[in-house]
């Protein structure tokens, strides 16, 4: 199965902290609860790909760089249609 995960908890948490973005701000951007976001960053859960994309936007993480890890052309096309 192809990798469709752009989530990197340690890196994204460092970016979140450096940019001063709170769990609440990420929750609002993703349309989910604060508790769900905290579980992602504590390693208890993994965000859906949709949430990963919304969170990347919230944290100003360049999605073109993150998308390099996804190799399935259909998944890449679907993601591009959402973010462009």
Helices and strands as residue ranges (DSSP letters): H 9-19, H 23-30, H 34-41, H 49-58, H 63-67, H 73-83
